[in-house]
Amino acid sequence: MDMKAYSEELKVGVIGLGKMGVMHACLLNTLPNVKVTALCDKSRLMRAIAKHVFRECLVTSKLGEFVDLNLDAIYVLTPIPSHYRIIKEILAMNIASNLFVEKTLTSNYAQSEELYKLTQNRQGINMVGYMKRFGVTFNQAKKLLDEHILGKLISFDAYAFSSDFADLPEGSSVSAARGGALEDLGSHVVDLALWFFGDLGVASAKIDSRITQNSADSVNFEVTGLNLLQGRFSVSWSKKGYHMPEFRLSIQGTDGKLTVNDDEVQLEINHKTPKNWYRQDLNDNVGFLLGGPEYYREDEHFIKSVLSGTIPKPDFESAIKVDYLLDQVRCRAADE
């Protein structure tokens, strides 16, 4: 679908002007048929900066001022613990019918399921920002898996590592706004695994909290899937040597092995020469590069879905499956 073929202009509001909010607002401004109309943030400093950058926007600290703007869509880009309250306010005030929410949808499955059910009674498009689905390497891996190139799937290992809090002292509250490593990093590889393999159940789990009692800094868990598939996840935001977050899945089948991360796909079919696809070989080009090509693609996908009235992926329905599995991990860890 060519967005330029649409004469309709979408009025979009953005809530939250941290790193993700500013980035998405800038990317949206590069898309045809989109006008960033309103910005909301509780920080006086961020509002002052936004007024200089987005000169034709309403910039406010009060969500209620969005009510009379006839917005077509809203981006919720605040910290995870605030998503539930903000989305409920948007729905209660009928501010906009189309919603984009940065992952995870909420802090737990019960809240996410409630929001999903509320949106089922309304017209509109909803999407959650699991941007790894828009990475060219992960899409290549999904294509190969859909072709059943590995034969019967036996097992997989997934990890999500960063050094964001590797040197944070014990007792610090800095990490609290991001929820925990499971939501902040692990949700991405969980979403990819559900996309690749279908429903999974948690068999065992361990959560280590080094920074504070409930910070969930390192998480390891095992899962089972269809046809006796076995999976292992390792997640940490305190892993030294990962100055940029890294996400990786290694998948073993009866006919070979497939390994994928942000930069490369490696396929090893039994008794054949391994084959590699690198990011730069997979048409990793976008209309405007900011923060990574995946962000542009997911914004483009959401806006195209709103314009055409089609269901984007991942939507709230698929996002609650991530939150359900994360809840399973927490419950299983608490029992062990």
Helices and strands as residue ranges (DSSP letters): G 3-5, E 10-15, H 19-30, E 34-40, H 44-53, E 58-60, G 63-69, E 73-76, G 80-82, H 83-92, E 98-102, H 109-120, E 126-129, G 131-134, H 136-146, E 153-161, G 174-178, H 181-181, I 182-186, H 187-197, E 201-208, E 218-224, G 226-228, E 230-236, E 246-253, E 256-261, E 264-269, E 275-278, G 279-281, H 293-308, H 316-335
